[in-house]
Amino acid sequence: MTRLGENCVLGLDFGSDSVRAVVVRVADGEELAAGVAEYPRWMEGKYCDPLRQQYRQHPADYMEAMTAAVRGALAAAGETPPPIIGIGVDTTGSSPMPVAADGTALALTDGFTEEPDAMCILWKDHTAVQEAEDINALGEDKTLPDYIRYVGGIYSSEWYWAKILHIARTNPTAYRAAANWVELCDWIPALLTGVDDAAKIARGVCAAGHKALWHPDWQGLPDSDWLTRLDPVLSNIAQPMFSETRTSDMVAGRLTPDWAGRFGIAAGIPVAVGAFDAHMGAVGAGIEPYSMVRVMGTSTCDILVAPPEEVGDTLVHGICGQVPGSVMPGMIGFEAGQSSFGDVLAWFESVLSWGRPDKGQKGSLLPALEAEAAKLPPGAYGERALDWLNGRRTPDADQRVRAVIAGLHLGSTAPAIYRALVEAMAFGALAIVERFESEGIPVKKVVGIGGIARKSNLVNQVLADVMNREIHIIASDEACARGA
């Protein structure tokens, strides 16, 4: 608990299923209290179509859950809430949404409240596979600027431009109604600070550099000629949608009286520029040069930083980008990851639970599966797997590839298959480390954070065995919110 008058900051971490709020004491960085609230519409499965790999979230979910999480955290901090002197924000990404000219999310405007294409397109949405392929084809044209070289040379369907282009092609009505497109990590600070002009929303370099092809080498986003060549329909939206970016240690604006009242804290306190959850999780984990922080949740993100003078002209092919200042000012931030991780295990549990009366009790089978799988030797009884249930993020993004479970026989058991999936996830992680090191960026230490890192000893041990490295697990339950 806090002592009277001790200043604190509030970290907000918008995950795939819920938002977490954590109260951190400024003097020593101690986490004093936390609150968590799920997204109500998302938990009902609204606006999603897994068979089409469509995953959308209503912006009202963020507003409602954020309010509940903050009030819960402050209540947990004691009868007399501590003075909050600042707010930091991180979110999933790339999770862009269309907004009106005044910055209002399009799904909060008349005529679009139930339109999935007007909502936030969650990071795991893979409806834009064709659009990503079109971007990559254009990127191979050597007569044009090489705008994809700093994102590993391969653009993903999970990212900003692919998703915008998909909506432009498939839902012209929603596309034409949008004045701009904003990443969730930029929209939340704009919402909290009362920005009423989409053109004035503070854009974080984290999202812009890793997903929107922003880079200082070309002083902003790809030029309008390149975007029009990608598809003339992109000429129908204001270009450039933004040009300047800020690092996450900068201020986006001041908390409005409206949101201060909803939270129960003082108005006018600074709200920091937003960033992605994995990148802020790495900060919360105390990232150092050449240590790889693995954020292990529904998917994984692998974050590494290195001094620019040591990186030089090195480009790591097939990752999710290398961007100055995306994690820490003064460092090059590298991002990689796996499109599904915890989701792999959750999928297997859902298959085993089909038809069971208690199938709605998420996670009920996993402890028993893990306990039995841990007793098996590596490779179990010959079962093998590839973990690409949601495509492959890195190395070499390809959302069309699919998972495989092989080597099955009448002696195969559920724990043996579970172990094969865990081993597949570990070898996917090894491929990422090997890609970095083969292209000149050493990985000197591996740190694990996130739900899977905290909950699964088996996953941690198999990762350590496959990588032949120690995996250092961070004890904090809220590393991402802490980093924000």
Summary of the structure (lengths in Angstrom):
residues: 484
radius of gyration: 21.8
end to end distance: 20.7
largest distance: 65.8
contacts: 1771
relative contact order: 0.12
helix: 38%
strand: 20%
